[in-house]
Amino acid sequence: MNTLVKMKVNRLGRIGQIIAFLMILSAIISVFSGISALIQHIQNAREYAEVLESLEEPVMDLTDHTQEFYNLVNLIGGLVQSVLTLVLYIFLMRVAEGFRWCDSPFEDGVIRRMTVFAWILLAYSIVAPLIFTMPNLIRGIRDHYETIYLLDSIRHIILPTFTLAVALFVMFLVRIFRHGAELQQEVDETL
């Protein structure tokens, strides 16, 4: 393989690792902020329960706590999405690492890493919209929201997302790389 091409592929891998590291760092910060918000929400709920228990007179609690429940569900959904994003970025880092240390982008290890990343990205593109949209859709149906709001929630579930398009594109690239590996193997065998 041409040394210049190898240097460009390895440089691409190094740059990809740096970008993936920054993305992982942002996802870790997001996970920790989600955990701290969840802890704060739980502490607030405990304090509210203690205040109600400490009242001397029995008080009918007529307040509606469904908004707090949906905030908690959205918070947990955001935390789950942040963890899934972190896993996705770790696999992206592995793909970049494969490019950094490869002699050819058509090596089997690089293709396998890209395949795993594409499948994880595909699963993420399907699961992530469901995590955020389903609680809002259920809430909209329960509270009889306007039809336009419900249609918007359904649109987020049904329509393909940008992440899905990227996942399909990466799968397409994997197929191209596999074909390139087959062609490279044929050339190596004929020489």
C-alpha positions as CSV (number, residue, x, y, z in Angstrom):
1,M,0.0,0.0,0.0
2,N,1.2,3.5,-0.8
3,T,2.8,5.1,2.3
4,L,1.1,8.4,1.7
5,V,-2.3,6.8,1.6
6,K,-1.5,4.9,4.8
7,M,-0.5,8.1,6.5
8,K,-3.7,9.8,5.5
9,V,-5.8,6.9,6.8
10,N,-3.9,6.9,10.0
11,R,-4.2,10.7,10.4
12,L,-7.9,10.3,9.8
13,G,-8.0,7.8,12.6
14,R,-6.2,10.1,14.9
15,I,-8.5,13.0,14.2
16,G,-11.5,10.7,14.5
17,Q,-10.2,9.5,17.9
18,I,-9.9,13.1,19.1
19,I,-13.4,14.0,18.0
20,A,-14.8,10.8,19.5
21,F,-13.0,11.5,22.8
22,L,-14.6,15.0,22.9
23,M,-18.0,13.5,22.2
24,I,-17.4,10.9,24.9
25,L,-16.5,13.6,27.3
26,S,-19.7,15.6,26.5
27,A,-21.8,12.4,27.0
28,I,-20.1,11.7,30.3
29,I,-20.9,15.3,31.5
30,S,-24.5,14.8,30.3
31,V,-24.8,11.5,32.2
32,F,-23.4,13.1,35.4
33,S,-25.7,16.1,35.1
34,G,-28.7,13.8,34.5
35,I,-27.7,11.7,37.6
36,S,-27.4,14.9,39.7
37,A,-30.8,16.2,38.5
38,L,-32.3,12.8,39.3
39,I,-30.9,12.8,42.8
40,Q,-32.1,16.4,43.3
41,H,-35.6,15.4,42.1
42,I,-35.7,12.4,44.5
43,Q,-34.5,14.7,47.4
44,N,-37.2,17.2,46.6
45,A,-39.9,14.5,46.6
46,R,-38.6,13.2,50.0
47,E,-38.7,16.7,51.5
48,Y,-42.2,17.2,50.2
49,A,-43.3,13.9,51.7
50,E,-41.7,14.9,55.1
51,V,-43.5,18.2,55.1
52,L,-46.9,16.5,54.5
53,E,-46.2,14.0,57.3
54,S,-45.2,16.7,59.7
55,L,-48.5,18.6,59.5
56,E,-50.6,18.2,62.6
57,E,-53.9,18.4,60.9
58,P,-54.8,16.0,58.3
59,V,-54.8,17.8,55.0
60,M,-56.4,16.6,51.9
61,D,-53.7,16.7,49.2
62,L,-55.6,17.8,46.2
63,T,-52.5,18.8,44.1
64,D,-51.9,17.0,40.9
65,H,-48.6,15.3,40.9
66,T,-48.7,14.0,37.3
67,Q,-46.5,16.8,36.1
68,E,-43.8,15.8,38.6
69,F,-44.2,12.2,37.4
70,Y,-43.8,13.2,33.8
71,N,-40.8,15.3,34.6
72,L,-39.3,12.3,36.4
73,V,-40.0,10.1,33.4
74,N,-38.5,12.6,31.0
75,L,-35.4,12.9,33.3
76,I,-34.9,9.2,33.4
77,G,-35.5,9.0,29.6
78,G,-32.8,11.7,29.1
79,L,-30.4,9.8,31.4
80,V,-31.0,6.6,29.5
81,Q,-30.5,8.4,26.2
82,S,-27.2,9.9,27.5
83,V,-26.0,6.5,28.5
84,L,-26.9,5.1,25.1
85,T,-25.1,8.0,23.4
86,L,-22.0,7.3,25.5
87,V,-22.0,3.7,24.4
88,L,-22.4,4.8,20.8
89,Y,-19.5,7.2,21.0
90,I,-17.3,4.5,22.6
91,F,-17.9,2.3,19.6
92,L,-17.2,5.3,17.3
93,M,-13.9,5.7,19.2
94,R,-13.1,2.0,18.4
95,V,-13.8,2.6,14.7
96,A,-11.4,5.6,14.7
97,E,-8.8,3.5,16.6
98,G,-9.1,0.9,13.9
99,F,-8.4,3.4,11.2
100,R,-5.5,4.8,13.2
101,W,-3.6,1.5,13.4
102,C,-4.6,-0.1,10.2
103,D,-2.3,-0.7,7.2
104,S,-5.3,-0.5,4.9
105,P,-8.9,0.7,5.4
106,F,-10.0,-2.6,3.9
107,E,-8.7,-4.7,6.7
108,D,-11.1,-7.2,8.3
109,G,-10.8,-5.6,11.8
110,V,-11.8,-2.1,10.5
111,I,-14.7,-3.6,8.6
112,R,-15.9,-5.5,11.7
113,R,-15.7,-2.4,13.9
114,M,-17.6,-0.4,11.3
115,T,-20.3,-3.1,11.1
116,V,-20.8,-3.2,14.9
117,F,-20.9,0.6,15.0
118,A,-23.5,0.6,12.2
119,W,-25.8,-1.9,14.0
120,I,-25.5,0.0,17.3
121,L,-26.2,3.2,15.5
122,L,-29.3,1.6,13.9
123,A,-30.6,0.3,17.2
124,Y,-29.9,3.8,18.8
125,S,-31.8,5.5,16.0
126,I,-34.9,3.4,16.8
127,V,-34.8,3.3,20.6
128,A,-33.8,7.0,21.3
129,P,-37.0,8.5,19.7
130,L,-39.2,6.0,21.6
131,I,-37.6,6.9,24.9
132,F,-38.6,10.6,24.6
133,T,-41.8,10.4,22.6
134,M,-43.8,7.6,24.3
135,P,-44.3,9.4,27.6
136,N,-45.4,12.5,25.8
137,L,-47.7,10.6,23.6
138,I,-49.3,8.7,26.5
139,R,-49.6,12.0,28.4
140,G,-51.2,13.6,25.3
141,I,-53.8,10.8,24.9
142,R,-54.6,10.8,28.7
143,D,-55.0,14.6,28.9
144,H,-56.8,14.9,25.6
145,Y,-54.3,17.2,24.0
146,E,-55.0,18.7,20.6
147,T,-54.7,16.5,17.6
148,I,-51.8,18.4,16.2
149,Y,-49.7,17.7,19.4
150,L,-50.5,14.0,19.1
151,L,-49.6,13.9,15.4
152,D,-46.3,15.6,16.2
153,S,-45.5,12.9,18.8
154,I,-46.4,10.1,16.4
155,R,-44.3,11.8,13.7
156,H,-41.2,11.5,16.0
157,I,-41.8,7.8,16.4
158,I,-42.6,6.9,12.8
159,L,-40.5,9.1,10.6
160,P,-36.9,8.2,10.1
161,T,-34.5,10.3,12.0
162,F,-31.1,11.8,10.9
163,T,-29.4,9.1,13.0
164,L,-31.2,6.4,11.1
165,A,-30.0,7.9,7.8
166,V,-26.5,8.0,9.2
167,A,-26.8,4.4,10.3
168,L,-27.9,3.3,6.8
169,F,-25.1,5.3,5.2
170,V,-22.5,3.6,7.5
171,M,-24.0,0.2,6.5
172,F,-23.6,1.3,2.9
173,L,-20.0,2.2,3.5
174,V,-19.4,-1.1,5.2
175,R,-20.6,-2.9,2.1
176,I,-18.3,-0.7,0.0
177,F,-15.4,-1.5,2.2
178,R,-16.2,-5.2,2.1
179,H,-16.2,-5.1,-1.7
180,G,-12.9,-3.2,-1.6
181,A,-11.4,-5.8,0.7
182,E,-12.5,-8.6,-1.8
183,L,-11.0,-6.7,-4.7
184,Q,-7.8,-6.1,-2.8
185,Q,-7.6,-9.8,-1.9
186,E,-8.1,-10.7,-5.6
187,V,-5.3,-8.3,-6.6
188,D,-3.0,-9.7,-3.9
189,E,-3.6,-13.3,-5.0
190,T,-3.0,-12.5,-8.7
191,L,0.4,-11.0,-7.9
